Amino acid sequence: MEPDGCAVPLHQERQPKSYTGCDIPADPELVAEGWQFRCNTDHSRLNDVVDTYKELGFEIHLEPVNLTGLSSDCGGCASLLQTFSAVYTKK
């Protein structure tokens, strides 16, 4: 249910932890410093994401995606995610 009481169709409901078992955690040191993990994105969307958060008044911090949580079955994902950046913001 949405906050206003409207039902969300099943095909649109977000399933928590619906990924294949890999865990890509936020950097605990950055979180302790007040940074909030926002997303992982590739270079094609990175400028849009950064520009949007800057326009909203956020500081931006970028890190390579932490791949240590990927399962050994995720070789294809790992090679793709090596080109992604983890986006963190702070007000």
C-alpha positions in Angstrom: 0.0 0.0 0.0 1.1 3.5 -0.7 1.1 6.1 2.1 -2.2 7.5 0.8 -3.9 4.1 1.0 -3.8 3.3 -2.7 -2.9 -0.3 -3.5 0.2 -0.8 -5.7 -0.2 -3.4 -8.5 1.9 -6.5 -7.7 4.0 -6.1 -10.8 5.1 -2.6 -9.5 5.9 -3.6 -5.9 9.5 -3.3 -5.0 10.8 -6.6 -3.7 13.5 -6.0 -1.0 16.6 -8.0 -1.5 15.5 -9.3 -4.9 19.0 -9.5 -6.2 20.9 -12.8 -6.5 22.5 -12.8 -3.1 25.3 -10.4 -3.7 25.9 -7.7 -1.1 27.4 -4.4 -2.2 27.6 -2.5 1.1 28.1 1.2 1.6 31.5 2.2 2.9 31.2 2.2 6.7 33.9 4.9 7.1 32.1 7.3 4.8 28.7 6.6 6.5 30.4 7.3 9.9 31.6 10.6 8.4 28.0 11.6 7.6 28.0 10.6 3.9 24.8 8.8 2.6 25.1 6.2 -0.1 22.8 7.1 -3.0 23.4 4.8 -5.9 25.9 2.9 -8.1 25.9 4.3 -11.6 28.0 4.0 -14.8 29.6 6.8 -16.7 26.6 7.4 -18.9 24.5 8.6 -16.0 27.1 9.8 -13.6 27.1 13.5 -14.7 23.3 13.6 -14.5 23.3 12.1 -11.0 26.0 14.4 -9.8 24.5 17.5 -11.3 21.1 16.7 -9.8 22.4 16.3 -6.3 24.5 19.4 -6.6 21.4 21.4 -7.7 19.7 20.1 -4.6 22.5 21.5 -2.5 24.4 18.3 -1.7 28.1 17.7 -1.5 29.2 14.8 -3.7 31.7 12.1 -3.0 32.5 9.3 -5.6 34.2 6.0 -4.9 34.8 2.9 -7.1 32.1 0.3 -6.4 33.1 -2.1 -3.6 33.0 -5.5 -5.2 34.1 -7.5 -2.2 30.4 -8.5 -1.5 29.8 -10.1 -4.9 29.4 -13.9 -4.9 31.8 -16.0 -6.9 29.0 -16.6 -9.4 28.9 -12.9 -10.3 31.9 -12.7 -12.7 29.8 -10.9 -15.4 28.5 -8.4 -12.9 31.9 -7.8 -11.4 33.5 -6.9 -14.8 30.6 -4.5 -15.5 30.5 -3.0 -12.0 34.3 -2.2 -12.2 33.3 0.7 -14.5 30.6 2.1 -12.0 31.0 4.7 -9.3 29.3 4.7 -5.9 27.7 8.0 -5.3 27.6 9.4 -1.7 26.0 12.8 -0.7 26.1 15.0 2.4 24.3 18.3 3.1 
